[in-house]
Amino acid sequence: MTLSLLALCLGCALDLLLGDPHWMPHPVRLIGGLIEKTERLVRSHCSEEPASLRRGGAVTALVVLVLSTLTPLLLLLAAQQISPWLRFALETLMCYQILAARSLYDESMKVCRALRDGDLVEARRAVSMIVGRDTDALTTEGVAKAAVETVAENTSDGVVAPLLFLALGGPVLGFCYKAVNTMDSMLGYKNDRYLHFGRFAAKLDDAVNFVPARLAAWAMIASAYLLGFDGKNARKIYRRDRRNHASPNSAQTESVCAGALRVQLAGDAYYFGKLCKKPTIGDSLSAVSCEMIPAANRLMFGSALFTLAGGVLFRLAAMAIVVLF
């Protein structure tokens, strides 16, 4: 267990130092490929009836979950048979690949640099890589707001939630979570193709993220106080606007970030050329500028630090209980 705790800490350090090099094969891309192939196979046996599509979506999700969980488990067990140090190295690599804090920072800061340079076309292109909305007509403020919202929302499912699952069950539970999260991002759309087929994946993601999203919000509130942001307003907006989203989880950290930065986020947006009416989050006490992007990243890193500290304390407490009893 001591080596497992060290693997978690080293994995976090590697993520902060290296991010997600594009030349390195990434397990999440493999999970994405598995989802595509499984969906294609299952759909070939489904009719266009809603009930059939829902069953097919559930089967797809279960197959992906089982394979995404069993694979790291078997690899770690095989490594343990060869050497505990080989398992430690593999576990460290897996922890590193599950986390996405540095990648989120790098991609969002590409948007920030383009805005600082006055290159709106490049800023729109950069933000299109990290958001699902249409970006071609976004203003400078719209681009900055989209990037801030993405950092805020992904603080939960890209950073805090994976850390929590790694602390609870190591890479096996971590990859189980990443499979759920990746399925939601690929299948959880409310369009004609996925309204029924992706329902199981979307609901599963809501359930799995319910507790982590709220813990992430409180970690971000603590970070707001610690880092000199408006912690009092972060807590106020969180309590008022945390339900201002169709998803039960997405507005949790977004509302904290809006309050801490004293800006208004969310609101109407275009998806695939169609206007989607959404409530706003926060109060427009300050304009959303490119400088809000590194500020949102500081809140993200602060939240990660609080979560890691909590995870380490949890693992140490578990080790103490094992020794005592």
C-alpha positions as CSV (number, residue, x, y, z in Angstrom):
1,M,0.0,0.0,0.0
2,T,3.0,2.3,0.7
3,L,4.2,1.9,-2.9
4,S,0.6,2.4,-4.2
5,L,0.4,5.7,-2.4
6,L,3.8,6.8,-3.7
7,A,2.7,5.8,-7.2
8,L,-0.3,8.1,-6.9
9,C,1.9,11.0,-5.8
10,L,4.5,10.4,-8.5
11,G,1.7,10.1,-11.1
12,C,0.4,13.5,-10.1
13,A,3.9,14.9,-10.4
14,L,4.4,13.4,-13.8
15,D,1.1,14.9,-15.0
16,L,2.1,18.4,-13.8
17,L,5.6,18.1,-15.4
18,L,4.8,16.4,-18.7
19,G,1.1,16.8,-19.4
20,D,-0.2,14.6,-22.3
21,P,2.5,14.3,-25.0
22,H,0.8,13.7,-28.4
23,W,3.5,11.2,-29.4
24,M,2.7,8.9,-26.4
25,P,-0.1,6.3,-26.8
26,H,-2.8,7.2,-24.3
27,P,-5.2,4.6,-22.7
28,V,-8.2,7.0,-22.9
29,R,-7.8,7.1,-26.7
30,L,-7.8,3.3,-26.6
31,I,-11.0,3.5,-24.5
32,G,-12.5,5.8,-27.2
33,G,-11.6,3.3,-29.9
34,L,-13.2,0.5,-27.9
35,I,-16.4,2.6,-27.5
36,E,-16.6,3.2,-31.2
37,K,-16.1,-0.4,-32.1
38,T,-18.5,-1.7,-29.5
39,E,-21.1,0.8,-30.5
40,R,-20.8,-0.2,-34.2
41,L,-21.2,-3.9,-33.3
42,V,-24.1,-3.4,-31.0
43,R,-26.0,-1.1,-33.3
44,S,-25.8,-3.7,-36.0
45,H,-28.1,-5.8,-33.8
46,C,-30.4,-3.0,-32.8
47,S,-33.6,-1.8,-34.4
48,E,-34.5,1.9,-34.5
49,E,-37.1,1.4,-31.7
50,P,-36.2,3.5,-28.6
51,A,-36.3,0.5,-26.3
52,S,-33.9,-1.4,-28.5
53,L,-31.5,1.5,-28.7
54,R,-31.6,2.0,-24.9
55,R,-30.8,-1.7,-24.4
56,G,-28.0,-1.5,-27.0
57,G,-26.6,1.6,-25.2
58,A,-26.6,-0.2,-21.9
59,V,-24.9,-3.3,-23.3
60,T,-22.3,-1.1,-24.9
61,A,-21.6,0.7,-21.6
62,L,-21.3,-2.5,-19.7
63,V,-18.9,-4.1,-22.2
64,V,-16.7,-1.0,-22.2
65,L,-16.7,-0.8,-18.4
66,V,-15.8,-4.5,-17.9
67,L,-13.0,-4.4,-20.4
68,S,-11.6,-1.0,-19.2
69,T,-11.6,-2.3,-15.6
70,L,-10.3,-5.8,-16.2
71,T,-7.4,-4.8,-18.5
72,P,-5.5,-2.6,-15.9
73,L,-6.3,-5.1,-13.2
74,L,-4.8,-8.1,-15.1
75,L,-1.8,-6.0,-16.2
76,L,-1.0,-5.0,-12.6
77,L,-1.4,-8.6,-11.4
78,A,0.9,-9.8,-14.1
79,A,3.5,-7.1,-13.2
80,Q,3.2,-8.1,-9.5
81,Q,4.1,-11.7,-10.4
82,I,7.3,-10.5,-12.1
83,S,8.3,-7.8,-9.5
84,P,6.7,-5.4,-7.0
85,W,8.8,-2.7,-8.5
86,L,7.5,-3.4,-12.0
87,R,4.0,-3.1,-10.6
88,F,5.0,0.2,-8.9
89,A,6.3,1.6,-12.2
90,L,3.3,0.5,-14.1
91,E,0.9,1.9,-11.5
92,T,2.7,5.2,-11.5
93,L,2.4,5.4,-15.3
94,M,-1.3,4.5,-15.1
95,C,-2.0,7.2,-12.4
96,Y,-0.2,9.7,-14.6
97,Q,-2.2,8.8,-17.7
98,I,-5.5,9.0,-15.8
99,L,-5.0,12.7,-14.7
100,A,-5.5,15.7,-17.0
101,A,-4.6,18.8,-15.0
102,R,-1.6,19.8,-17.1
103,S,-3.3,19.0,-20.4
104,L,-6.3,21.2,-19.4
105,Y,-3.9,24.0,-18.4
106,D,-1.9,23.7,-21.7
107,E,-5.0,23.6,-24.0
108,S,-6.7,26.5,-22.2
109,M,-3.6,28.6,-22.2
110,K,-3.3,28.3,-26.0
111,V,-6.6,30.2,-26.1
112,C,-5.3,32.8,-23.6
113,R,-2.1,33.4,-25.7
114,A,-4.1,33.8,-28.9
115,L,-6.3,36.3,-27.3
116,R,-3.4,38.2,-25.8
117,D,-1.9,38.4,-29.3
118,G,-5.2,39.7,-30.7
119,D,-5.6,36.7,-33.0
120,L,-9.4,35.9,-32.6
121,V,-9.4,33.4,-35.5
122,E,-6.7,31.3,-33.8
123,A,-8.4,31.8,-30.4
124,R,-11.6,30.4,-31.8
125,R,-9.7,27.4,-33.3
126,A,-7.9,26.7,-30.0
127,V,-11.1,26.9,-28.0
128,S,-12.9,24.6,-30.4
129,M,-10.5,21.9,-29.4
130,I,-11.8,21.9,-25.8
131,V,-15.5,22.8,-26.0
132,G,-18.5,21.2,-27.7
133,R,-20.3,24.4,-28.8
134,D,-20.0,26.2,-32.1
135,T,-17.1,28.7,-32.0
136,D,-16.9,30.3,-35.4
137,A,-19.0,33.4,-34.4
138,L,-17.7,33.8,-30.8
139,T,-16.6,37.2,-29.8
140,T,-13.3,37.8,-27.8
141,E,-15.3,37.7,-24.6
142,G,-17.2,34.7,-25.8
143,V,-14.0,32.8,-26.5
144,A,-12.6,33.7,-23.1
145,K,-15.8,32.7,-21.3
146,A,-15.9,29.3,-23.1
147,A,-12.3,28.6,-22.0
148,V,-13.0,29.6,-18.4
149,E,-16.2,27.4,-18.3
150,T,-14.3,24.5,-19.7
151,V,-11.5,24.8,-17.1
152,A,-14.1,25.2,-14.3
153,E,-16.2,22.2,-15.4
154,N,-13.3,19.9,-16.1
155,T,-11.8,20.7,-12.7
156,S,-14.3,18.2,-11.5
157,D,-14.3,15.4,-14.0
158,G,-10.8,15.8,-15.4
159,V,-8.9,16.4,-12.2
160,V,-10.7,16.0,-8.8
161,A,-12.9,13.0,-9.6
162,P,-10.0,10.9,-11.1
163,L,-7.9,11.8,-8.1
164,L,-10.7,10.6,-5.8
165,F,-11.1,7.3,-7.6
166,L,-7.4,6.8,-7.7
167,A,-7.2,7.4,-3.9
168,L,-10.0,4.9,-3.3
169,G,-9.1,2.1,-5.7
170,G,-5.9,2.9,-7.5
171,P,-5.6,2.7,-11.4
172,V,-8.3,0.0,-11.7
173,L,-11.0,2.2,-10.2
174,G,-9.4,5.2,-12.0
175,F,-9.7,3.6,-15.4
176,C,-13.3,2.5,-14.6
177,Y,-14.1,6.2,-13.9
178,K,-12.3,7.3,-17.1
179,A,-14.4,4.8,-19.1
180,V,-17.6,6.2,-17.7
181,N,-16.5,9.8,-18.4
182,T,-15.3,9.0,-21.9
183,M,-18.5,7.2,-22.8
184,D,-20.5,10.2,-21.6
185,S,-18.4,12.5,-23.8
186,M,-18.9,10.3,-26.9
187,L,-22.4,8.9,-26.4
188,G,-24.2,11.3,-24.0
189,Y,-25.6,13.7,-26.6
190,K,-29.3,14.6,-26.7
191,N,-29.5,14.4,-30.5
192,D,-31.3,12.0,-32.8
193,R,-28.4,9.5,-32.9
194,Y,-27.8,9.3,-29.2
195,L,-30.9,10.4,-27.4
196,H,-31.8,6.8,-26.6
197,F,-28.6,4.9,-27.3
198,G,-26.5,7.2,-25.1
199,R,-29.0,7.5,-22.2
200,F,-27.5,4.8,-20.0
201,A,-24.0,6.3,-20.4
202,A,-25.2,9.8,-19.6
203,K,-27.2,8.7,-16.5
204,L,-24.2,6.5,-15.3
205,D,-21.9,9.5,-15.6
206,D,-24.3,11.7,-13.6
207,A,-24.5,9.1,-10.9
208,V,-20.7,8.4,-10.7
209,N,-19.9,12.2,-10.6
210,F,-22.6,13.2,-8.1
211,V,-20.4,13.1,-5.0
212,P,-17.0,14.1,-6.7
213,A,-18.6,17.2,-8.3
214,R,-19.7,18.5,-4.9
215,L,-16.4,17.7,-3.2
216,A,-14.7,19.5,-6.1
217,A,-16.8,22.5,-5.6
218,W,-15.9,22.7,-1.9
219,A,-12.2,22.1,-2.7
220,M,-12.5,25.1,-5.2
221,I,-14.1,27.3,-2.6
222,A,-11.2,26.5,-0.2
223,S,-8.8,27.3,-3.0
224,A,-10.5,30.6,-3.7
225,Y,-10.0,31.7,-0.1
226,L,-6.4,30.4,0.0
227,L,-5.4,32.0,-3.4
228,G,-6.8,35.4,-2.7
229,F,-9.9,35.2,-4.9
230,D,-13.4,36.2,-3.7
231,G,-14.1,33.1,-1.5
232,K,-17.2,34.6,0.1
233,N,-18.7,35.3,-3.3
234,A,-17.7,31.9,-4.6
235,R,-19.6,30.3,-1.7
236,K,-22.6,32.6,-2.3
237,I,-22.9,31.9,-6.0
238,Y,-22.3,28.2,-5.5
239,R,-25.3,28.0,-3.2
240,R,-27.5,30.1,-5.5
241,D,-26.5,28.8,-9.0
242,R,-25.2,25.3,-8.5
243,R,-28.3,23.8,-10.1
244,N,-28.4,26.2,-13.1
245,H,-27.6,23.4,-15.6
246,A,-29.4,20.5,-17.2
247,S,-26.7,18.2,-15.7
248,P,-26.9,17.8,-11.9
249,N,-23.1,18.1,-11.8
250,S,-21.8,20.6,-14.4
251,A,-22.7,23.8,-12.6
252,Q,-21.1,22.8,-9.3
253,T,-17.6,23.9,-10.0
254,E,-18.7,26.4,-12.7
255,S,-20.7,28.3,-10.1
256,V,-17.8,28.4,-7.7
257,C,-15.5,29.7,-10.4
258,A,-18.0,32.3,-11.5
259,G,-18.3,33.6,-7.9
260,A,-14.6,33.5,-7.2
261,L,-13.8,35.5,-10.4
262,R,-16.8,37.7,-10.0
263,V,-18.0,37.0,-13.6
264,Q,-21.1,35.6,-15.3
265,L,-20.7,32.3,-17.1
266,A,-22.9,29.9,-19.1
267,G,-26.0,31.3,-20.8
268,D,-27.2,30.7,-24.4
269,A,-24.9,28.9,-26.8
270,Y,-25.0,27.4,-30.3
271,Y,-24.5,23.6,-30.8
272,F,-24.4,22.2,-34.3
273,G,-26.0,25.4,-35.6
274,K,-28.9,25.3,-33.1
275,L,-29.4,27.8,-30.3
276,C,-29.5,26.2,-26.9
277,K,-31.2,28.3,-24.2
278,K,-29.4,28.0,-20.9
279,P,-29.5,29.9,-17.6
280,T,-26.6,32.1,-16.6
281,I,-24.3,31.3,-13.7
282,G,-22.9,34.1,-11.5
283,D,-23.1,37.9,-11.6
284,S,-21.5,40.1,-14.2
285,L,-19.4,42.1,-11.7
286,S,-16.3,41.9,-14.0
287,A,-15.8,41.4,-17.7
288,V,-14.6,37.9,-18.8
289,S,-11.2,38.6,-20.3
290,C,-8.3,36.4,-21.3
291,E,-6.7,37.0,-17.9
292,M,-9.6,35.0,-16.3
293,I,-8.2,31.8,-18.0
294,P,-5.0,31.6,-16.0
295,A,-7.0,32.6,-12.9
296,A,-9.4,29.7,-13.5
297,N,-6.4,27.4,-13.9
298,R,-5.0,28.5,-10.5
299,L,-8.3,27.6,-8.9
300,M,-8.1,24.2,-10.7
301,F,-4.6,23.5,-9.4
302,G,-5.6,24.6,-5.9
303,S,-8.5,22.2,-6.0
304,A,-6.3,19.4,-7.2
305,L,-3.8,20.1,-4.3
306,F,-6.6,19.9,-1.7
307,T,-8.0,16.7,-3.3
308,L,-4.5,15.1,-3.4
309,A,-3.9,16.0,0.3
310,G,-7.3,14.5,1.2
311,G,-6.5,11.3,-0.8
312,V,-3.1,10.9,0.9
313,L,-4.7,11.3,4.3
314,F,-7.3,8.8,3.4
315,R,-4.7,6.2,2.3
316,L,-2.6,6.8,5.4
317,A,-5.6,6.4,7.6
318,A,-6.4,3.1,5.8
319,M,-2.8,1.9,6.3
320,A,-3.0,2.8,10.0
321,I,-6.3,0.8,10.4
322,V,-4.7,-2.2,8.6
323,V,-1.7,-2.1,10.9
324,L,-3.8,-1.7,14.1
325,F,-6.4,-4.3,13.3
